[in-house]
């Protein structure tokens, strides 16, 4: 039986990744090791592995995060000056989701959404 699904994403610099997810997105640190970082929010985890040679412009890492109030989350991030993905402003998509997107420091795409 599968009990959880935990994305593992690349990070050039784990300390910068930690700062982004903790200070900007409200995650907490579950573990920080020389080559691995684990952050958690609302009972869900993201794992990051050190990939010093990563070219962020060629990184295809992506995670879709379902949330309960995407509009409120979007407003709170915009109000705090978070950079929204240039093509990821909040909107209702043809596939029935209301969503927006961010790029972390390593260009992992984070899409936040809920059913429209």
C-alpha positions as CSV (number, residue, x, y, z in Angstrom):
1,X,0.0,0.0,0.0
2,X,1.3,3.4,-0.9
3,X,1.1,5.9,1.9
4,X,2.8,9.0,0.5
5,X,4.2,10.5,-2.6
6,X,7.3,12.7,-2.0
7,X,8.8,14.7,-4.9
8,X,12.6,14.9,-5.0
9,X,13.9,18.0,-6.8
10,X,17.4,19.3,-7.7
11,X,19.0,22.1,-5.9
12,X,22.3,23.9,-6.7
13,X,22.6,25.3,-3.2
14,X,20.6,23.7,-0.4
15,X,20.9,26.8,1.8
16,X,19.3,29.0,-0.8
17,X,16.6,26.4,-1.4
18,X,16.0,26.2,2.4
19,X,15.7,30.0,2.6
20,X,13.2,30.2,-0.3
21,X,10.9,27.4,1.0
22,X,11.1,28.3,4.7
23,X,11.3,32.1,4.6
24,X,9.1,32.7,1.5
25,X,6.7,29.8,1.3
26,X,6.2,28.9,5.0
27,X,7.7,25.4,5.0
28,X,9.6,24.0,8.0
29,X,12.8,22.0,7.9
30,X,12.5,18.3,8.7
31,X,16.1,17.5,7.9
32,X,19.1,19.3,6.4
33,X,22.1,17.1,5.5
34,X,25.2,17.8,3.3
35,X,23.5,16.6,0.1
36,X,19.8,16.5,1.0
37,X,17.1,18.8,2.4
38,X,13.6,17.9,3.6
39,X,11.0,20.5,4.1
40,X,7.4,20.1,5.2
41,X,4.2,22.1,5.2
42,X,0.7,21.0,6.2
43,X,1.9,17.4,6.6
44,X,3.4,17.2,3.1
45,X,7.1,16.9,2.3
46,X,9.4,18.0,-0.5
47,X,12.9,16.6,-0.7
48,X,15.8,18.3,-2.5
49,X,19.1,16.7,-3.5
50,X,22.3,18.7,-4.1
51,X,23.0,19.1,-7.8
52,X,25.8,21.7,-8.0
53,X,26.1,21.4,-11.8
54,X,22.4,22.0,-12.5
55,X,21.7,24.6,-15.2
56,X,18.5,26.2,-13.9
57,X,17.5,27.2,-17.5
58,X,17.3,23.5,-18.5
59,X,15.7,22.2,-15.3
60,X,12.4,20.4,-15.9
61,X,11.6,19.8,-12.2
62,X,7.9,20.3,-11.5
63,X,5.4,19.8,-8.7
64,X,1.7,20.4,-8.6
65,X,0.4,21.3,-5.1
66,X,-3.3,21.2,-4.5
67,X,-4.5,23.8,-2.0
68,X,-7.8,24.7,-0.3
69,X,-7.9,28.5,-1.1
70,X,-5.7,29.2,-4.1
71,X,-6.9,32.8,-4.3
72,X,-5.9,33.6,-0.7
73,X,-2.5,31.9,-1.1
74,X,-1.9,33.9,-4.3
75,X,-2.8,37.2,-2.7
76,X,-0.6,36.5,0.3
77,X,2.4,35.7,-1.9
78,X,1.9,38.7,-4.2
79,X,1.4,41.0,-1.1
80,X,4.8,39.8,0.2
81,X,6.4,40.5,-3.2
82,X,6.9,36.9,-4.4
83,X,7.8,36.6,-8.0
84,X,5.0,34.8,-9.9
85,X,6.1,32.8,-13.0
86,X,5.8,35.1,-16.1
87,X,3.2,32.7,-17.6
88,X,1.8,31.6,-14.3
89,X,-0.6,34.3,-13.1
90,X,-3.7,33.2,-11.2
91,X,-6.4,32.0,-13.5
92,X,-9.0,29.4,-14.3
93,X,-7.6,26.9,-16.8
94,X,-9.6,25.0,-19.5
95,X,-8.9,21.7,-17.6
96,X,-11.0,22.9,-14.7
97,X,-8.4,24.1,-12.3
98,X,-7.8,27.5,-10.8
99,X,-4.0,27.8,-10.5
100,X,-0.8,29.9,-10.5
101,X,2.8,29.0,-10.7
102,X,6.2,30.0,-9.2
103,X,9.8,29.2,-10.1
104,X,12.1,28.4,-7.2
105,X,15.8,29.5,-7.3
106,X,16.7,26.4,-9.4
107,X,13.7,26.9,-11.7
108,X,11.7,24.0,-10.3
109,X,8.2,24.8,-11.4
110,X,5.7,25.0,-8.5
111,X,2.0,25.1,-9.6
112,X,-0.6,25.7,-6.9
113,X,-4.2,24.9,-7.7
114,X,-7.7,23.8,-6.8
115,X,-10.8,22.7,-8.6
116,X,-12.5,25.6,-10.3
